[in-house]
């Protein structure tokens, strides 16, 4: 998963060791403006099996020296809206989010290796968390989740015609599953009962598509 285990065993790297700059996530987005920032150096301030925290010495756009902290995730963020078209219902996953210390209802989400396709990763995560598999899939959108502090980009899908099976969640996951009418999921977002960014992005993308028909 993307964040559940981010508080695992810590390995501190030698703070003096510079590291190569990672490749940009496959966002499909092209820069249209010249970069006003200049990186002078980069070191790893912290790492675990799920993320790395970089400390950069930079020259800012105003020409003055500065620093920048970047959170780099070691897996691609993925999410899927499991949609029952006959009932017009969405399968939500409920779980307690350690980072924010509260319970959260979300679409199924997780992380995938960069050497596998986003759809392959999303299919695997959906099967693990919910037991559902198969069906017809298409990509909804890609989004930068918090681009002031992390280079993480999510790839979001919608899946229909799914077949039920047995879930095999990880030990970090204590999950509830709930089919919710599409309109009610949107109402939960409006009421602030769903605050997860990937869920909001995916559902609003689907709602925009419906409005454009």
C-alpha angles and dihedrals in degrees: 000000000000102000113357096092098035090112094061129121112329126227114186113207123215100278091216095059114102117216134202118266109255121239116266115264113261096261097146087227122130124209113246100183134053114261109252092192125085122199114217099179143346132205135171111252094179140357142179132167091282107039148010127214114213126202109205129192106211146174105236125224089262090058095251124124117256147149134250131193117211126188109210117191117212094214133052115253114236136174138176136203106218101207126193100203095192093058095025088230133144125217109232127192121216122206142148112258111217095198095059097028095231142096118265136196111209145152112268108283140173147132136282137198116258091235092063127066118262090240092053090051093047092050091051094048092048092051093047096048101037110011091238119131144156120036132111119308136192134171115254104187148313124238142181104239102202108350097180093067109015139041090214117135124187128214114208129197142184119219128193135179092037123174120225121239143148119304120226105192122183123255091259091060128082101173140184122198125212133173107218127183112256092240091051092052088054089048090051088054091050091049092049093245089122112048102157108124098217091051093049092047094049095044094046090050090054091046091052090051090052092048090052094055 
